[in-house]
Amino acid sequence: MTLSLTAHARLTIQERGLALEWIERAIEIPDRIEADPSGPDVWRSFKIIPEAGNRIIRVVHRRDGADILVITAFLDRGAKL
């Protein structure tokens, strides 16, 4: 699996100081996953990130052929696992 990022995802990851490794971890071994209401093929993966003070990252993504397209990612203050 290869990750690709939308322009929006690249910008928000940089602005928010998120590590790409956190995003990969959230997609590969999520603590929770749910459908995103924006479309039938879009998912939200959640993962506790110890390096970020045990905050939870939310990664919105979808399959793009054999790859995963990351739409956005952020530390979700309201997420519950």
PDB file of N, CA, C and O in Angstrom:
ATOM      1  N   MET A   1       0.851  -1.184   0.000  1.00  0.00           N
ATOM      2  CA  MET A   1       0.000   0.000   0.000  1.00  0.00           C
ATOM      3  C   MET A   1       0.891   1.239   0.000  1.00  0.00           C
ATOM      4  O   MET A   1       1.862   1.333   0.751  1.00  0.00           O
ATOM      5  N   THR A   2       0.538   2.169  -0.849  1.00  0.00           N
ATOM      6  CA  THR A   2       1.230   3.448  -0.918  1.00  0.00           C
ATOM      7  C   THR A   2       0.238   4.541  -0.573  1.00  0.00           C
ATOM      8  O   THR A   2      -0.909   4.525  -1.017  1.00  0.00           O
ATOM      9  N   LEU A   3       0.703   5.497   0.232  1.00  0.00           N
ATOM     10  CA  LEU A   3      -0.139   6.647   0.558  1.00  0.00           C
ATOM     11  C   LEU A   3       0.132   7.775  -0.415  1.00  0.00           C
ATOM     12  O   LEU A   3       1.282   8.065  -0.743  1.00  0.00           O
ATOM     13  N   SER A   4      -0.928   8.403  -0.869  1.00  0.00           N
ATOM     14  CA  SER A   4      -0.791   9.653  -1.605  1.00  0.00           C
ATOM     15  C   SER A   4      -1.631  10.689  -0.866  1.00  0.00           C
ATOM     16  O   SER A   4      -2.591  10.351  -0.173  1.00  0.00           O
ATOM     17  N   LEU A   5      -1.260  11.935  -1.022  1.00  0.00           N
ATOM     18  CA  LEU A   5      -1.906  13.019  -0.281  1.00  0.00           C
ATOM     19  C   LEU A   5      -2.521  14.022  -1.239  1.00  0.00           C
ATOM     20  O   LEU A   5      -1.917  14.374  -2.252  1.00  0.00           O
ATOM     21  N   THR A   6      -3.718  14.480  -0.922  1.00  0.00           N
ATOM     22  CA  THR A   6      -4.290  15.587  -1.674  1.00  0.00           C
ATOM     23  C   THR A   6      -3.487  16.845  -1.329  1.00  0.00           C
ATOM     24  O   THR A   6      -2.756  16.870  -0.339  1.00  0.00           O
ATOM     25  N   ALA A   7      -3.628  17.875  -2.142  1.00  0.00           N
ATOM     26  CA  ALA A   7      -2.958  19.154  -1.850  1.00  0.00           C
ATOM     27  C   ALA A   7      -3.415  19.675  -0.491  1.00  0.00           C
ATOM     28  O   ALA A   7      -2.616  20.203   0.282  1.00  0.00           O
ATOM     29  N   HIS A   8      -4.703  19.521  -0.208  1.00  0.00           N
ATOM     30  CA  HIS A   8      -5.242  19.950   1.086  1.00  0.00           C
ATOM     31  C   HIS A   8      -4.570  19.187   2.224  1.00  0.00           C
ATOM     32  O   HIS A   8      -4.184  19.786   3.228  1.00  0.00           O
ATOM     33  N   ALA A   9      -4.427  17.881   2.077  1.00  0.00           N
ATOM     34  CA  ALA A   9      -3.796  17.069   3.124  1.00  0.00           C
ATOM     35  C   ALA A   9      -2.344  17.493   3.336  1.00  0.00           C
ATOM     36  O   ALA A   9      -1.902  17.630   4.477  1.00  0.00           O
ATOM     37  N   ARG A  10      -1.600  17.702   2.255  1.00  0.00           N
ATOM     38  CA  ARG A  10      -0.195  18.133   2.397  1.00  0.00           C
ATOM     39  C   ARG A  10      -0.103  19.446   3.166  1.00  0.00           C
ATOM     40  O   ARG A  10       0.750  19.604   4.039  1.00  0.00           O
ATOM     41  N   LEU A  11      -0.984  20.383   2.837  1.00  0.00           N
ATOM     42  CA  LEU A  11      -0.975  21.687   3.502  1.00  0.00           C
ATOM     43  C   LEU A  11      -1.339  21.558   4.977  1.00  0.00           C
ATOM     44  O   LEU A  11      -0.652  22.112   5.835  1.00  0.00           O
ATOM     45  N   THR A  12      -2.398  20.842   5.272  1.00  0.00           N
ATOM     46  CA  THR A  12      -2.832  20.745   6.673  1.00  0.00           C
ATOM     47  C   THR A  12      -1.839  19.960   7.525  1.00  0.00           C
ATOM     48  O   THR A  12      -1.634  20.292   8.693  1.00  0.00           O
ATOM     49  N   ILE A  13      -1.226  18.937   6.964  1.00  0.00           N
ATOM     50  CA  ILE A  13      -0.218  18.172   7.708  1.00  0.00           C
ATOM     51  C   ILE A  13       0.951  19.074   8.075  1.00  0.00           C
ATOM     52  O   ILE A  13       1.452  19.035   9.199  1.00  0.00           O
ATOM     53  N   GLN A  14       1.376  19.879   7.121  1.00  0.00           N
ATOM     54  CA  GLN A  14       2.481  20.801   7.375  1.00  0.00           C
ATOM     55  C   GLN A  14       2.078  21.862   8.401  1.00  0.00           C
ATOM     56  O   GLN A  14       2.807  22.103   9.363  1.00  0.00           O
ATOM     57  N   GLU A  15       0.923  22.494   8.201  1.00  0.00           N
ATOM     58  CA  GLU A  15       0.472  23.558   9.107  1.00  0.00           C
ATOM     59  C   GLU A  15       0.264  23.057  10.532  1.00  0.00           C
ATOM     60  O   GLU A  15       0.537  23.779  11.491  1.00  0.00           O
ATOM     61  N   ARG A  16      -0.215  21.831  10.671  1.00  0.00           N
ATOM     62  CA  ARG A  16      -0.542  21.293  11.995  1.00  0.00           C
ATOM     63  C   ARG A  16       0.613  20.535  12.630  1.00  0.00           C
ATOM     64  O   ARG A  16       0.496  20.066  13.762  1.00  0.00           O
ATOM     65  N   GLY A  17       1.722  20.410  11.919  1.00  0.00           N
ATOM     66  CA  GLY A  17       2.903  19.752  12.471  1.00  0.00           C
ATOM     67  C   GLY A  17       2.702  18.260  12.714  1.00  0.00           C
ATOM     68  O   GLY A  17       3.228  17.705  13.678  1.00  0.00           O
ATOM     69  N   LEU A  18       1.940  17.616  11.837  1.00  0.00           N
ATOM     70  CA  LEU A  18       1.680  16.189  11.992  1.00  0.00           C
ATOM     71  C   LEU A  18       2.779  15.377  11.311  1.00  0.00           C
ATOM     72  O   LEU A  18       3.283  15.760  10.255  1.00  0.00           O
ATOM     73  N   ALA A  19       3.140  14.269  11.918  1.00  0.00           N
ATOM     74  CA  ALA A  19       4.133  13.379  11.322  1.00  0.00           C
ATOM     75  C   ALA A  19       3.435  12.416  10.364  1.00  0.00           C
ATOM     76  O   ALA A  19       2.373  11.876  10.677  1.00  0.00           O
ATOM     77  N   LEU A  20       4.032  12.209   9.214  1.00  0.00           N
ATOM     78  CA  LEU A  20       3.474  11.281   8.243  1.00  0.00           C
ATOM     79  C   LEU A  20       3.366   9.878   8.850  1.00  0.00           C
ATOM     80  O   LEU A  20       2.444   9.130   8.522  1.00  0.00           O
ATOM     81  N   GLU A  21       4.284   9.529   9.716  1.00  0.00           N
ATOM     82  CA  GLU A  21       4.259   8.224  10.382  1.00  0.00           C
ATOM     83  C   GLU A  21       2.985   8.060  11.210  1.00  0.00           C
ATOM     84  O   GLU A  21       2.448   6.955  11.294  1.00  0.00           O
ATOM     85  N   TRP A  22       2.494   9.136  11.821  1.00  0.00           N
ATOM     86  CA  TRP A  22       1.249   9.064  12.601  1.00  0.00           C
ATOM     87  C   TRP A  22       0.083   8.722  11.686  1.00  0.00           C
ATOM     88  O   TRP A  22      -0.792   7.934  12.045  1.00  0.00           O
ATOM     89  N   ILE A  23       0.080   9.319  10.509  1.00  0.00           N
ATOM     90  CA  ILE A  23      -0.994   9.093   9.544  1.00  0.00           C
ATOM     91  C   ILE A  23      -0.953   7.652   9.049  1.00  0.00           C
ATOM     92  O   ILE A  23      -1.986   6.990   8.954  1.00  0.00           O
ATOM     93  N   GLU A  24       0.242   7.175   8.735  1.00  0.00           N
ATOM     94  CA  GLU A  24       0.391   5.788   8.311  1.00  0.00           C
ATOM     95  C   GLU A  24      -0.088   4.829   9.391  1.00  0.00           C
ATOM     96  O   GLU A  24      -0.792   3.861   9.102  1.00  0.00           O
ATOM     97  N   ARG A  25       0.290   5.097  10.625  1.00  0.00           N
ATOM     98  CA  ARG A  25      -0.108   4.242  11.754  1.00  0.00           C
ATOM     99  C   ARG A  25      -1.625   4.231  11.917  1.00  0.00           C
ATOM    100  O   ARG A  25      -2.215   3.181  12.173  1.00  0.00           O
ATOM    101  N   ALA A  26      -2.255   5.389  11.771  1.00  0.00           N
ATOM    102  CA  ALA A  26      -3.709   5.479  11.919  1.00  0.00           C
ATOM    103  C   ALA A  26      -4.428   4.665  10.856  1.00  0.00           C
ATOM    104  O   ALA A  26      -5.463   4.060  11.133  1.00  0.00           O
ATOM    105  N   ILE A  27      -3.892   4.643   9.651  1.00  0.00           N
ATOM    106  CA  ILE A  27      -4.527   3.899   8.569  1.00  0.00           C
ATOM    107  C   ILE A  27      -4.233   2.401   8.681  1.00  0.00           C
ATOM    108  O   ILE A  27      -5.123   1.576   8.477  1.00  0.00           O
ATOM    109  N   GLU A  28      -2.991   2.053   9.002  1.00  0.00           N
ATOM    110  CA  GLU A  28      -2.593   0.645   9.032  1.00  0.00           C
ATOM    111  C   GLU A  28      -3.100  -0.095  10.263  1.00  0.00           C
ATOM    112  O   GLU A  28      -3.500  -1.255  10.162  1.00  0.00           O
ATOM    113  N   ILE A  29      -3.090   0.558  11.427  1.00  0.00           N
ATOM    114  CA  ILE A  29      -3.542  -0.092  12.672  1.00  0.00           C
ATOM    115  C   ILE A  29      -4.400   0.885  13.492  1.00  0.00           C
ATOM    116  O   ILE A  29      -3.997   1.318  14.571  1.00  0.00           O
ATOM    117  N   PRO A  30      -5.576   1.224  12.972  1.00  0.00           N
ATOM    118  CA  PRO A  30      -6.429   2.208  13.660  1.00  0.00           C
ATOM    119  C   PRO A  30      -6.973   1.663  14.982  1.00  0.00           C
ATOM    120  O   PRO A  30      -7.147   0.456  15.156  1.00  0.00           O
ATOM    121  N   ASP A  31      -7.234   2.584  15.900  1.00  0.00           N
ATOM    122  CA  ASP A  31      -7.942   2.217  17.127  1.00  0.00           C
ATOM    123  C   ASP A  31      -9.442   2.149  16.857  1.00  0.00           C
ATOM    124  O   ASP A  31     -10.175   1.423  17.529  1.00  0.00           O
ATOM    125  N   ARG A  32      -9.880   2.908  15.877  1.00  0.00           N
ATOM    126  CA  ARG A  32     -11.289   2.890  15.449  1.00  0.00           C
ATOM    127  C   ARG A  32     -11.360   3.355  14.005  1.00  0.00           C
ATOM    128  O   ARG A  32     -10.551   4.173  13.567  1.00  0.00           O
ATOM    129  N   ILE A  33     -12.325   2.832  13.270  1.00  0.00           N
ATOM    130  CA  ILE A  33     -12.564   3.272  11.896  1.00  0.00           C
ATOM    131  C   ILE A  33     -14.065   3.388  11.702  1.00  0.00           C
ATOM    132  O   ILE A  33     -14.837   2.584  12.225  1.00  0.00           O
ATOM    133  N   GLU A  34     -14.467   4.397  10.944  1.00  0.00           N
ATOM    134  CA  GLU A  34     -15.893   4.589  10.662  1.00  0.00           C
ATOM    135  C   GLU A  34     -16.050   5.201   9.275  1.00  0.00           C
ATOM    136  O   GLU A  34     -15.120   5.800   8.733  1.00  0.00           O
ATOM    137  N   ALA A  35     -17.222   5.040   8.724  1.00  0.00           N
ATOM    138  CA  ALA A  35     -17.522   5.645   7.426  1.00  0.00           C
ATOM    139  C   ALA A  35     -17.606   7.158   7.588  1.00  0.00           C
ATOM    140  O   ALA A  35     -18.100   7.654   8.601  1.00  0.00           O
ATOM    141  N   ASP A  36     -17.124   7.885   6.588  1.00  0.00           N
ATOM    142  CA  ASP A  36     -17.241   9.337   6.575  1.00  0.00           C
ATOM    143  C   ASP A  36     -18.516   9.696   5.814  1.00  0.00           C
ATOM    144  O   ASP A  36     -18.778   9.113   4.762  1.00  0.00           O
ATOM    145  N   PRO A  37     -19.304  10.627   6.310  1.00  0.00           N
ATOM    146  CA  PRO A  37     -20.562  10.965   5.643  1.00  0.00           C
ATOM    147  C   PRO A  37     -20.402  11.626   4.270  1.00  0.00           C
ATOM    148  O   PRO A  37     -21.388  11.805   3.556  1.00  0.00           O
ATOM    149  N   SER A  38     -19.177  11.989   3.895  1.00  0.00           N
ATOM    150  CA  SER A  38     -18.985  12.680   2.610  1.00  0.00           C
ATOM    151  C   SER A  38     -19.105  11.755   1.400  1.00  0.00           C
ATOM    152  O   SER A  38     -19.245  12.233   0.274  1.00  0.00           O
ATOM    153  N   GLY A  39     -19.053  10.444   1.614  1.00  0.00           N
ATOM    154  CA  GLY A  39     -19.182   9.537   0.481  1.00  0.00           C
ATOM    155  C   GLY A  39     -19.061   8.088   0.899  1.00  0.00           C
ATOM    156  O   GLY A  39     -18.521   7.785   1.962  1.00  0.00           O
ATOM    157  N   PRO A  40     -19.565   7.189   0.063  1.00  0.00           N
ATOM    158  CA  PRO A  40     -19.590   5.774   0.446  1.00  0.00           C
ATOM    159  C   PRO A  40     -18.213   5.120   0.502  1.00  0.00           C
ATOM    160  O   PRO A  40     -18.059   4.093   1.164  1.00  0.00           O
ATOM    161  N   ASP A  41     -17.221   5.673  -0.161  1.00  0.00           N
ATOM    162  CA  ASP A  41     -15.891   5.077  -0.182  1.00  0.00           C
ATOM    163  C   ASP A  41     -14.889   5.842   0.677  1.00  0.00           C
ATOM    164  O   ASP A  41     -13.686   5.599   0.589  1.00  0.00           O
ATOM    165  N   VAL A  42     -15.372   6.756   1.499  1.00  0.00           N
ATOM    166  CA  VAL A  42     -14.494   7.591   2.323  1.00  0.00           C
ATOM    167  C   VAL A  42     -14.587   7.121   3.771  1.00  0.00           C
ATOM    168  O   VAL A  42     -15.675   6.879   4.295  1.00  0.00           O
ATOM    169  N   TRP A  43     -13.416   6.998   4.409  1.00  0.00           N
ATOM    170  CA  TRP A  43     -13.337   6.464   5.774  1.00  0.00           C
ATOM    171  C   TRP A  43     -12.606   7.423   6.691  1.00  0.00           C
ATOM    172  O   TRP A  43     -11.808   8.251   6.251  1.00  0.00           O
ATOM    173  N   ARG A  44     -12.899   7.293   7.979  1.00  0.00           N
ATOM    174  CA  ARG A  44     -12.193   8.017   9.036  1.00  0.00           C
ATOM    175  C   ARG A  44     -11.483   6.976   9.894  1.00  0.00           C
ATOM    176  O   ARG A  44     -12.119   6.063  10.419  1.00  0.00           O
ATOM    177  N   SER A  45     -10.172   7.111  10.038  1.00  0.00           N
ATOM    178  CA  SER A  45      -9.398   6.245  10.925  1.00  0.00           C
ATOM    179  C   SER A  45      -8.909   7.088  12.092  1.00  0.00           C
ATOM    180  O   SER A  45      -8.431   8.207  11.908  1.00  0.00           O
ATOM    181  N   PHE A  46      -9.035   6.542  13.293  1.00  0.00           N
ATOM    182  CA  PHE A  46      -8.635   7.235  14.513  1.00  0.00           C
ATOM    183  C   PHE A  46      -7.527   6.447  15.205  1.00  0.00           C
ATOM    184  O   PHE A  46      -7.555   5.217  15.230  1.00  0.00           O
ATOM    185  N   LYS A  47      -6.552   7.160  15.767  1.00  0.00           N
ATOM    186  CA  LYS A  47      -5.446   6.505  16.448  1.00  0.00           C
ATOM    187  C   LYS A  47      -4.927   7.396  17.561  1.00  0.00           C
ATOM    188  O   LYS A  47      -4.725   8.592  17.354  1.00  0.00           O
ATOM    189  N   ILE A  48      -4.709   6.826  18.739  1.00  0.00           N
ATOM    190  CA  ILE A  48      -4.057   7.559  19.826  1.00  0.00           C
ATOM    191  C   ILE A  48      -2.581   7.711  19.475  1.00  0.00           C
ATOM    192  O   ILE A  48      -1.923   6.748  19.081  1.00  0.00           O
ATOM    193  N   ILE A  49      -2.074   8.923  19.620  1.00  0.00           N
ATOM    194  CA  ILE A  49      -0.673   9.218  19.301  1.00  0.00           C
ATOM    195  C   ILE A  49       0.051   9.601  20.591  1.00  0.00           C
ATOM    196  O   ILE A  49      -0.064  10.738  21.048  1.00  0.00           O
ATOM    197  N   PRO A  50       0.800   8.658  21.184  1.00  0.00           N
ATOM    198  CA  PRO A  50       1.513   8.965  22.427  1.00  0.00           C
ATOM    199  C   PRO A  50       2.461  10.162  22.300  1.00  0.00           C
ATOM    200  O   PRO A  50       2.601  10.946  23.238  1.00  0.00           O
ATOM    201  N   GLU A  51       3.114  10.300  21.135  1.00  0.00           N
ATOM    202  CA  GLU A  51       4.065  11.394  20.927  1.00  0.00           C
ATOM    203  C   GLU A  51       3.392  12.763  20.909  1.00  0.00           C
ATOM    204  O   GLU A  51       4.068  13.785  21.020  1.00  0.00           O
ATOM    205  N   ALA A  52       2.077  12.791  20.770  1.00  0.00           N
ATOM    206  CA  ALA A  52       1.316  14.046  20.764  1.00  0.00           C
ATOM    207  C   ALA A  52       0.512  14.172  22.055  1.00  0.00           C
ATOM    208  O   ALA A  52      -0.585  14.729  22.054  1.00  0.00           O
ATOM    209  N   GLY A  53       1.052  13.660  23.146  1.00  0.00           N
ATOM    210  CA  GLY A  53       0.370  13.768  24.440  1.00  0.00           C
ATOM    211  C   GLY A  53      -0.881  12.901  24.515  1.00  0.00           C
ATOM    212  O   GLY A  53      -1.848  13.262  25.186  1.00  0.00           O
ATOM    213  N   ASN A  54      -0.866  11.752  23.826  1.00  0.00           N
ATOM    214  CA  ASN A  54      -2.006  10.826  23.795  1.00  0.00           C
ATOM    215  C   ASN A  54      -3.256  11.426  23.157  1.00  0.00           C
ATOM    216  O   ASN A  54      -4.375  10.987  23.426  1.00  0.00           O
ATOM    217  N   ARG A  55      -3.057  12.416  22.326  1.00  0.00           N
ATOM    218  CA  ARG A  55      -4.195  12.959  21.569  1.00  0.00           C
ATOM    219  C   ARG A  55      -4.556  11.984  20.458  1.00  0.00           C
ATOM    220  O   ARG A  55      -3.773  11.096  20.121  1.00  0.00           O
ATOM    221  N   ILE A  56      -5.729  12.152  19.901  1.00  0.00           N
ATOM    222  CA  ILE A  56      -6.230  11.246  18.874  1.00  0.00           C
ATOM    223  C   ILE A  56      -6.155  11.940  17.515  1.00  0.00           C
ATOM    224  O   ILE A  56      -6.634  13.061  17.343  1.00  0.00           O
ATOM    225  N   ILE A  57      -5.544  11.250  16.560  1.00  0.00           N
ATOM    226  CA  ILE A  57      -5.497  11.771  15.199  1.00  0.00           C
ATOM    227  C   ILE A  57      -6.663  11.174  14.414  1.00  0.00           C
ATOM    228  O   ILE A  57      -6.980   9.992  14.550  1.00  0.00           O
ATOM    229  N   ARG A  58      -7.286  11.997  13.603  1.00  0.00           N
ATOM    230  CA  ARG A  58      -8.319  11.538  12.668  1.00  0.00           C
ATOM    231  C   ARG A  58      -7.750  11.705  11.260  1.00  0.00           C
ATOM    232  O   ARG A  58      -7.294  12.784  10.884  1.00  0.00           O
ATOM    233  N   VAL A  59      -7.786  10.627  10.498  1.00  0.00           N
ATOM    234  CA  VAL A  59      -7.317  10.645   9.118  1.00  0.00           C
ATOM    235  C   VAL A  59      -8.496  10.269   8.220  1.00  0.00           C
ATOM    236  O   VAL A  59      -9.069   9.188   8.356  1.00  0.00           O
ATOM    237  N   VAL A  60      -8.847  11.161   7.312  1.00  0.00           N
ATOM    238  CA  VAL A  60      -9.928  10.906   6.368  1.00  0.00           C
ATOM    239  C   VAL A  60      -9.268  10.454   5.065  1.00  0.00           C
ATOM    240  O   VAL A  60      -8.383  11.130   4.540  1.00  0.00           O
ATOM    241  N   HIS A  61      -9.710   9.301   4.548  1.00  0.00           N
ATOM    242  CA  HIS A  61      -9.026   8.701   3.409  1.00  0.00           C
ATOM    243  C   HIS A  61      -9.976   7.831   2.591  1.00  0.00           C
ATOM    244  O   HIS A  61     -11.090   7.519   3.011  1.00  0.00           O
ATOM    245  N   ARG A  62      -9.492   7.452   1.407  1.00  0.00           N
ATOM    246  CA  ARG A  62     -10.237   6.511   0.559  1.00  0.00           C
ATOM    247  C   ARG A  62      -9.249   5.739  -0.294  1.00  0.00           C
ATOM    248  O   ARG A  62      -8.115   6.169  -0.504  1.00  0.00           O
ATOM    249  N   ARG A  63      -9.690   4.610  -0.775  1.00  0.00           N
ATOM    250  CA  ARG A  63      -8.881   3.813  -1.704  1.00  0.00           C
ATOM    251  C   ARG A  63      -8.781   4.556  -3.026  1.00  0.00           C
ATOM    252  O   ARG A  63      -9.736   5.187  -3.478  1.00  0.00           O
ATOM    253  N   ASP A  64      -7.624   4.469  -3.624  1.00  0.00           N
ATOM    254  CA  ASP A  64      -7.379   5.044  -4.949  1.00  0.00           C
ATOM    255  C   ASP A  64      -6.626   3.983  -5.737  1.00  0.00           C
ATOM    256  O   ASP A  64      -5.399   4.019  -5.837  1.00  0.00           O
ATOM    257  N   GLY A  65      -7.377   3.037  -6.296  1.00  0.00           N
ATOM    258  CA  GLY A  65      -6.749   1.873  -6.919  1.00  0.00           C
ATOM    259  C   GLY A  65      -6.135   1.011  -5.831  1.00  0.00           C
ATOM    260  O   GLY A  65      -6.816   0.628  -4.880  1.00  0.00           O
ATOM    261  N   ALA A  66      -4.855   0.704  -5.966  1.00  0.00           N
ATOM    262  CA  ALA A  66      -4.159  -0.087  -4.947  1.00  0.00           C
ATOM    263  C   ALA A  66      -3.613   0.799  -3.824  1.00  0.00           C
ATOM    264  O   ALA A  66      -3.088   0.293  -2.833  1.00  0.00           O
ATOM    265  N   ASP A  67      -3.735   2.091  -3.977  1.00  0.00           N
ATOM    266  CA  ASP A  67      -3.188   3.039  -3.005  1.00  0.00           C
ATOM    267  C   ASP A  67      -4.277   3.594  -2.099  1.00  0.00           C
ATOM    268  O   ASP A  67      -5.464   3.335  -2.294  1.00  0.00           O
ATOM    269  N   ILE A  68      -3.846   4.364  -1.104  1.00  0.00           N
ATOM    270  CA  ILE A  68      -4.746   5.076  -0.200  1.00  0.00           C
ATOM    271  C   ILE A  68      -4.529   6.569  -0.416  1.00  0.00           C
ATOM    272  O   ILE A  68      -3.399   7.053  -0.346  1.00  0.00           O
ATOM    273  N   LEU A  69      -5.602   7.290  -0.676  1.00  0.00           N
ATOM    274  CA  LEU A  69      -5.540   8.743  -0.827  1.00  0.00           C
ATOM    275  C   LEU A  69      -5.967   9.384   0.486  1.00  0.00           C
ATOM    276  O   LEU A  69      -7.098   9.199   0.934  1.00  0.00           O
ATOM    277  N   VAL A  70      -5.062  10.137   1.100  1.00  0.00           N
ATOM    278  CA  VAL A  70      -5.366  10.858   2.337  1.00  0.00           C
ATOM    279  C   VAL A  70      -5.974  12.204   1.950  1.00  0.00           C
ATOM    280  O   VAL A  70      -5.368  12.993   1.225  1.00  0.00           O
ATOM    281  N   ILE A  71      -7.177  12.447   2.447  1.00  0.00           N
ATOM    282  CA  ILE A  71      -7.906  13.666   2.123  1.00  0.00           C
ATOM    283  C   ILE A  71      -7.569  14.770   3.117  1.00  0.00           C
ATOM    284  O   ILE A  71      -7.340  15.915   2.728  1.00  0.00           O
ATOM    285  N   THR A  72      -7.541  14.419   4.403  1.00  0.00           N
ATOM    286  CA  THR A  72      -7.150  15.362   5.443  1.00  0.00           C
ATOM    287  C   THR A  72      -6.777  14.590   6.696  1.00  0.00           C
ATOM    288  O   THR A  72      -7.068  13.400   6.815  1.00  0.00           O
ATOM    289  N   ALA A  73      -6.127  15.278   7.631  1.00  0.00           N
ATOM    290  CA  ALA A  73      -5.765  14.679   8.908  1.00  0.00           C
ATOM    291  C   ALA A  73      -5.632  15.799   9.940  1.00  0.00           C
ATOM    292  O   ALA A  73      -5.180  16.902   9.633  1.00  0.00           O
ATOM    293  N   PHE A  74      -6.037  15.487  11.166  1.00  0.00           N
ATOM    294  CA  PHE A  74      -5.908  16.475  12.234  1.00  0.00           C
ATOM    295  C   PHE A  74      -6.020  15.779  13.587  1.00  0.00           C
ATOM    296  O   PHE A  74      -6.541  14.668  13.691  1.00  0.00           O
ATOM    297  N   LEU A  75      -5.518  16.455  14.625  1.00  0.00           N
ATOM    298  CA  LEU A  75      -5.691  15.973  15.985  1.00  0.00           C
ATOM    299  C   LEU A  75      -7.083  16.380  16.417  1.00  0.00           C
ATOM    300  O   LEU A  75      -7.397  17.567  16.498  1.00  0.00           O
ATOM    301  N   ASP A  76      -7.912  15.394  16.694  1.00  0.00           N
ATOM    302  CA  ASP A  76      -9.351  15.585  16.912  1.00  0.00           C
ATOM    303  C   ASP A  76      -9.625  15.729  18.403  1.00  0.00           C
ATOM    304  O   ASP A  76      -9.592  14.743  19.138  1.00  0.00           O
ATOM    305  N   ARG A  77      -9.893  16.944  18.851  1.00  0.00           N
ATOM    306  CA  ARG A  77     -10.137  17.205  20.272  1.00  0.00           C
ATOM    307  C   ARG A  77     -11.398  16.515  20.796  1.00  0.00           C
ATOM    308  O   ARG A  77     -11.475  16.186  21.980  1.00  0.00           O
ATOM    309  N   GLY A  78     -12.382  16.295  19.926  1.00  0.00           N
ATOM    310  CA  GLY A  78     -13.654  15.730  20.377  1.00  0.00           C
ATOM    311  C   GLY A  78     -13.791  14.226  20.187  1.00  0.00           C
ATOM    312  O   GLY A  78     -14.817  13.644  20.540  1.00  0.00           O
ATOM    313  N   ALA A  79     -12.759  13.593  19.630  1.00  0.00           N
ATOM    314  CA  ALA A  79     -12.857  12.151  19.323  1.00  0.00           C
ATOM    315  C   ALA A  79     -12.854  11.328  20.607  1.00  0.00           C
ATOM    316  O   ALA A  79     -12.138  11.630  21.562  1.00  0.00           O
ATOM    317  N   LYS A  80     -13.663  10.298  20.600  1.00  0.00           N
ATOM    318  CA  LYS A  80     -13.720   9.316  21.689  1.00  0.00           C
ATOM    319  C   LYS A  80     -13.465   7.941  21.086  1.00  0.00           C
ATOM    320  O   LYS A  80     -13.935   7.634  19.990  1.00  0.00           O
ATOM    321  N   LEU A  81     -12.725   7.129  21.803  1.00  0.00           N
ATOM    322  CA  LEU A  81     -12.447   5.779  21.288  1.00  0.00           C
ATOM    323  C   LEU A  81     -13.225   4.738  22.039  1.00  0.00           C
ATOM    324  O   LEU A  81     -13.114   3.549  21.740  1.00  0.00           O
TER     325      LEU A  81
END
